[in-house]
Amino acid sequence: MSKRLLPVFLIASLLLSCNILVLPFAPPTPTRTPLSPAATTTSVPPPPVSLTGAPFNISWDDRSLFRQNLTNSAQSILDGLPGASIYHIAFSIGEPPTRLNGVEDVRYTNQETVTLTEVDFAIFSEILGGSILIKNVTLDNQTVKVIHQTGLMRLPLTTPLLPGDSVIIHVIFEVTVPAQGGDFYYGIFGYNDGILSLAHAYPTILVYNEQGWNNQMPDLDGDPLFSDASFYLVSVDAPEDLVLAASGKEVDRTEAAGRQQVLYADGPARDFYLAASSSFIKQSETTGEHTINSYAPASLSQSALSALKTAASAIADFSNRYAPYPYTEFDIVPIITSAGGVEFPGLTSIAKDVYNEPDFLEIVVTHEIGHQWFYNLVGNATQDQPWLDESMAEFVTWQYYLDRHGTQAAQSYRDEMQATWDTLNDENIPIGLPVSSYTSDGYVAIVYGRGPFFLLALRDQMGQETFDRFLADYTLRYEWSIATTTDFKQTAEQTCACDLTPLFDEWVNP
């Protein structure tokens, strides 16, 4: 067994789901530290959200704050994406941080070629073990009656929205966070062991495409959220002892009366995520335009530093191969979860237990960083075509080991991918199916195990130089938009001037 990578029998047991590299063997029950009696008896509700300050006093068309979040080479995107949704969100967090008050204003523009009669939002906190109470919704200052289904909020439009037209949606809501972490979706939404993981905690507009609104109940073996690249200005009012780590760039901060008010600019991005703990200590390293921040309790400081070094290497490697990393920051945080890691724009959360497995920590951090390119920069329908981000993230992790550690390490990692596929006896099930078409084990074995072997086969057929040029062209062509399997194939065929249909029929197509 290699000391550089986890033994084959461990990786073969990985349960991977929804942009997640899951811990070896059956998902363990997260360690749950009960809230202390003092914390329980001194519970303080979240204060009301102010509607007079940032971000609600910032013009919809003012993108100046996002410049701090973007590298010089990415600044030009601020003059593009004219119809991207713009979120102005404010959270206030109670003590302990299990109750939130939220206000959200979002300008939504119909970028389709058809008239829309409703706008659909994901409200996933209620399917991830918590709850959300929608207290009030208005469309252009007119009250609207919400159609509520589990995990979904549908807003009928009193006046149909023509292509190119916009509507301002105002939502007041309250969120309850699972107090000891949730058993839903690996516990990535919850407060556990003094760590808050605030995933999918606000209403998010879903994607409308040729299939209509993508509002089906997500299969939680896969990533639940399918979203367009948007711009987020998010204000967080939190107890001052919490160390906050969030998507985007902190652009303003005030502190008073035991509270902190922090404003983040996140965008373009497909989501906003926040983690927090009073035990976090931040370690940072700046290379060129990128600052990498690794947060962790003091007891994990050495492992957190290793994660930081891995992140710096992976970001440099993938920036060179695919496209420059667009953000000025990247954050890494530990959370209590039975998943190995979960990616968010400009940030990844890593299971706290993984910090005790240095080889596995490198794998997880690299895999999740790969999603900064293939999930965030280039979007895809994560429920319908999960291979476009998960198989890609596995492949680029193999590429990282080849570039960073050499052929022997890359072969070892290839053996681990093979071991994952072996768990389904090397079945030649297509990798291009929706999440719901696989069993849980089959999803892991095919999308994470067989999937990267398709990319290796494609590399062999196209030739390494042509394949490398193709992935760079594909990333550039679809950055900040959504790519499909058809887009992927067409770009590859244009690059190689060859017919790849037989290869796609063998590996990808149902």
Buried (B, 14 or more C-beta within 10 A) or exposed (E): EBEBBBBBEBBBBBBBBBBBBBBBEEBEEBEEEEBEEEEEEEEEEBEEBBEEBBBBEBEEEEBEBBBBBBBEEBEEBBEEBEBBBBBBBBBBBBBBBBBBBBBBBBBBBBBBEEEBEBBBBBBBBBBBBBEBEBEEBBBEEEEBEBEEEEBBBBBEBEEEBEEEEBBBBBBBBBBBBBBBBBBBBBBBBBBBBBBBBBBBBBBBBBBBBEEEBBBBEBBBBBBBBBBBBBBBBBBBBBBEEBBBBBBBBBBBEEEEEEBBBBBBBBBBBBBBBBBBBBBBBEBEBEEEBBBBBBBBBEEBBEBBBBBBBBBBBBBBBBBEBBBBBBBBBBBBBBBBBBBBBBBBBBBBBBBBBBBEBEBBBBBBBBBBBBBBBBBBBBBBBBBBBBBBBBBBBBBBBBBBBBBBBEEEBBBBBBBBBBBBBBBBEEEEBBBBBBBBBBEBEBBBBBBBBBBBBBBBEBBEBBEEEBBBBBBBBBBEBBBBEBBBBEBBBBBBBEBBEBEBEEBBEEBBBE
